[in-house]
């Protein structure tokens, strides 16, 4: 008699392989053994042999076959038992794949990073400095484009290990207005934040002064509802508008155009086809005012005065989960994080006109000054 704490498994279960589960799932999704064979790059006879084995071993145990053969070329008919076990096979394979991916990341064999459109150059510069070491150590590096609105979700779901981009913070959420990294914001709990910049918003417009509710300070948030606005369908800016005007902000505003990307909005306004304004972050506004964005040539940048609602700010920087491997200086996440810190420190020194200090030591996140 086996020990009481040793689980007993049905006859034949331990003979079922991962490859057979994959075959069962492929036949279920493709509908035929031939379709599964083409999908997996196998012979149809090999697929059929595996199906017969599972049908015999598991079907006998369950009291019902997994599938029933039909006419030549017709779709395989899965029984209720077969449908259930096919779904179970998919969950088993996905669970093992996720577990193996997690182990690879934890052990430093893979690294998945992402960035928004406007922080890609920053990330690429850092990756170039550490990529040779990654290759020598056999680290598989994967990069992805992320939107500001999904940045934290990509980290939370473990889809990415490190991201560069922007998140929206609010002083009403406990974030400090100046200095620090706004880590008191509850949304950032569980993440390490390397702040590069923290700022507000401004308006990019092709409208004349007489068409704008301007005062000596700029355009007030209260006045946005009277302006024809170019607004993206999702991302950071819609969240800003929700913070000021509520979830039904679209009903309270004049939406002149909906866009998928800021670049499309800039080109639309520059064309003069419509007269309107576009809410952007302070950093993008400065880039336009300095002539660093060709697609926004000819557009004006106006200050936005927060005369209502919560004081919202955009925190630009690098983000990663708080995990034990981050304490290992040789882990790929730590190597890239440290290089991002060094690059930002160098850029800050250049901007302030100080001589560069070269060092191979990582720059702690807390030591990176905020702009």
N, C-alpha and C positions, 0 to 999 in steps of 0.2 A: 504494500500500500504506500503510495507516495506521501511525503510529509504534508501536513495539513495546510501549510502556507505555500505549497506549490500549486499553481493554477493548472487545471486540466483543460485540454483543448480538444475539440471534436476531431474524430479521425479524418486524416487527410488535410486538415487546415494548415499544419506546419509544412506541408509539401507544396503549398501554393506560393509562388514566387512573385516578387515585385513586377517582373516582366509579364507574368500572366495577368496580374491586375491591370497593367497598362494595356494589354491586348483586349481584355474585357471592356475597359473604358473606351478604347478606340472603336471597337465594334458597335458599342452602344451609341457613340456620337456619329459614326459614319453610316451605320445602318446595315452594312454588309461586311462579310469577311474580306471580300475583294477590296472594298474601300479602305478597310483597316490595314490591309497588306500594303496598299499604295501609300497610305499615310505614314506607316512605320518603316517602309523600305524593305519589306519582307516578302517571302513567298506565301501565296494564299494557303498552300498546304500546311505551312508552319502555323499560321493563324488558326486554321481549322483544327489542327491537332491540339492546340492549347485550349480551345473552346470545348472540345470533346472531353479533355481531362477535367476541366473545371465543372462541366456539366455532370460528369459521372461522380466525382468526389464530393462536391458541395451539394449537388442535387439529391443524391442519396441521403445525405444527412438532413437536409431541409424538408424532404418529402415532396419536392417539386423541382423539375429541371429549371435552370437559369434562363434558357431560351429554347425555342422550338424552330426547327428548320422549316423553310417554306420552299416554294418553287425556285428554280434557277433564276438568279438575277433579282429576286424579290428581297425586300428588307427582312432582316431577322426579326422574329417576334419574341420580345423579352416578356417573361412572366412577371408577376408581382415580385416574386423572390429575386429574379434577375435584375429588375429595376432597382430594388433596394440595394442589392450587393454592388451594382454598378456605381450607384451614388456613394456607397461606402468605399469602393475602390478609389474613386476620385478624391474623397476626403483623406484617405490613408496616404496616397501618393503626395497630395499637396502638403499634408502635415509633415511627412518625411523631408520633402524638399525645403520647406520653411525651416525645419529643425537643422538641416545640414547647412543652409544658408546662414542661419544664425550662428552656428558653430564656426563657420569659416570667417565671419566678420569678427567674432569674439577673439579668434586666434590670429587675426591679422592677415588672413589669406585673401580677403576681398574688401573692397571699399566702394560704397555707392554715395556719390555726392551730387548736389544739384545747385542751381543758381537761377536767379531771375535774369531777364534780358539785360538789365543795367548793371548787374554785378558779375556778369560772365567774365569780362576782361580781368577783373581782380582775381577771380578764382583760377583762371587759366595761368596767370602769372605765377601764382603760388604752386600750382600743379607742376609747372615746368621745372621748378626748383627741386622737387622731390620725386619726380617720375622715374628718374634713373634708378634711384634706390628702390622704388616700388618694383621695377622690372627685375632687379637683381634678387629681390626677396620673393619673387613670384606672386606679387600682389595683383589681383585682378581688379582694375579700376573701371568703374562705370559712371557715366555722367548723364545728368538729365536736366531738362528745362522745367522750371517750376514757376507757378504764378504766386504772387504774394499772398493771395487768399488761401492757398493750400499748403503754404510752406510748413507750418507747424504740424499739420495733419500728416505730411510725408514723413516727418520725423517720428511722430507718435505711433504710426503704423509700422515703423521699422522699414519702410520702403527705401528711405535714404538714411545715411549715417551722419552727414554734415551738409548744411545748406547755407548759401549766402543769399541775402535778400533783405526784404523789408517786412516788418510787422507793425500793426497799428497798436499804439498804447494810449492810455488816457490817464490824466492826473486824477480823475475821479476813481480810477481803479487802484490807486495807491502808488503809482509810478512817480518817482521824484522828477520835478520839472527840469532840473539841471544837474549835470554830473551823474555818475553811476551808470548803470545799464538798465535801469527800470525793471530790475529783477523782482521788485515788489508787486508787479502786475501779476495777478493770479494766473493769467494765461501762460506765463513764462515759467511757472513752477515745474520743476523737473528737467529744465534745460539749462545749459551753460550758454551765456551770451557774450560775444565779443563785439562791443559797440564800436562802430566806425563813425556814425553820425546820428544825430537826433534832431529833427526839425519839423516845421509846420508845413503849410500849404500856400500856394499862390495860384493866380489865374493866368492862363495863356489865352490871348484873345486877338481877333482881327477887327473888333468893334472900335468905333470912334468914341472919344471922350463923352460926347453929347448923348450917346446911347447907353452909357454906363452910370450906375449910381455911385460915382466916385466922391470921396472926400479927401481931406489932406493926408489921411493915413492909407487909403486904398479902398478896396471894396469889402463891405461887411458880409459876414455869413448870412445875416438876415435878408440881404438883397439877392442872394443866389436864386431864390424862387422866381424872380422877375426877369432873369437872364435866359436867353436861349443857350442851353448847355449841350455840349458834346460829352457823353457819358459812356463808359464801358459797361458791358453787361454783367461782368463779375470782376472779382479782384479787390484790391485795396480801396479804391476810390468809392465804389458803391457802399462799402462798409463805413467809410467816413460820412457819407451823406445820411446813412441810416442813423449814425450816432447823433447827428444834428437835427434831422427832420423826422426820424422814426421809420419803421419798416415800410410805411406807405409813402415814402419820399417822392416816388415818381408821380403820384397824384398831386403833389404840392409844388411840382417844378415844371418848367418848360423844357422838355427833352427834344432838342433839335435834331440830334443824331445819336444812334447807338453804334458803338464800335467794339472790335475785338482786341485792339491793341492801341497803345498811345501813338505809335508811329502813324497808324491810319488816321487818327484824329488830327495830328499835326499836318499831314498832307492835305486833309480835307479842308482845314481852316486856311492853310496857305494858298489853296487854289482859289479862295474867294467865292466858291459856289454858294456857300451859306455864311451868314454873319452870326458869330456866336463866340462862346468862351468855353474853356476847358480847365477843370480843376486838376492840378498836378502837385507833386511833392516839391518842397523847397529846393531840393538838390537838382531835380530836373529843370525847374525854373531857372536856376542859376546857370545851368549848362546852356539853356536856350539864350539867355541874356548875354552870355559870353561868346555866342556864335559857335558852340561846339556841337550843335545838332542841325545838320544841313536841312533836314526835312521840315524844320520849324522856322526856316529863314523868313524874315519879314513879319513875324508875329511879335506881339508885345507881351511883357510879363508884368503883372500888377500884384502888389501885396494883398493878401487876404487877411482881414481883421476878424478875429473870432469874438464877435459881439453877442453870441448866444451859445447855449449848449455846452457840453463838456469840452475841455481843452484837449484836443486830440493831437498826437504827435506820431511821426513815423520814425521807427528805430531801424536803422540800416546797419547790418553787420553779419557776423557768422553765428550759426546756431548748431548745437549738438545736444544729444541727450546726456544726462548725468549717468554715466555707467562706469563700472570698475576699470575697464580697459583704458579709459581716458587718463588714468594715473600712470600708465606705462608709457614713458617717453618714446619708446621704440615702436609703439603701435601706429599703424598707418593714420588713424584718426588724429592721434597726438602730433605726428610729424606734420601733417597738413595744417592742423590748427596752429601749431607754433610758427610755421612759415607764413600763414596769413597774418599773425600778430607782428612778425618782423617786418613784413611788407608795409603794413599800415603804419607802424612806428617810423619807418623810413620816409614814407610819404608825408607824415606829419612834420618830421624834421625838415624836409625839403620845403614844405609850405611855410615854415617859420624861419627859413633862412639859416638854420643851424647846420654845422658840419655833420655829416653822417658818421655814426658810430657803428662799425662793423663788429658783429659778434655772432658766434654760432649757438649761443645760448637762447633757448626759447624765451619769448616775451610773454609774461603772464597776462591773461585777459584783463585783469584788474589794472594792469599798468598801461594799457592802451588808452590814450586820451580820447575823449569824445569831441567831435567837431560840432 
